[in-house]
Amino acid sequence: MTNKDGYKSVNYNALIPVLIEALKESNRKIQALEDRLNGSGKTPVSSVQKNDFKPAGNLPGKL
């Protein structure tokens, strides 16, 4: 975002929900891998794949 004086800025408050969702997804993947290592199989391994990351589609227009 650029203000009237030409200074660039970032709306860090808009990043909080995106970062929280990224942490949740990371935790789900970690749990699936731990389950796989422990042999419990609670979490489907198919949900943890190399190229499974998908950027959030709900990013606000102005960060």
Secondary structure, 3 states (H helix, E strand, C coil): CECCCCCECCCHHHHHHHHHHHHHHHHHHHHHHHHHHHCCCCCCHHHCCCCCCCCCCCCCCCC
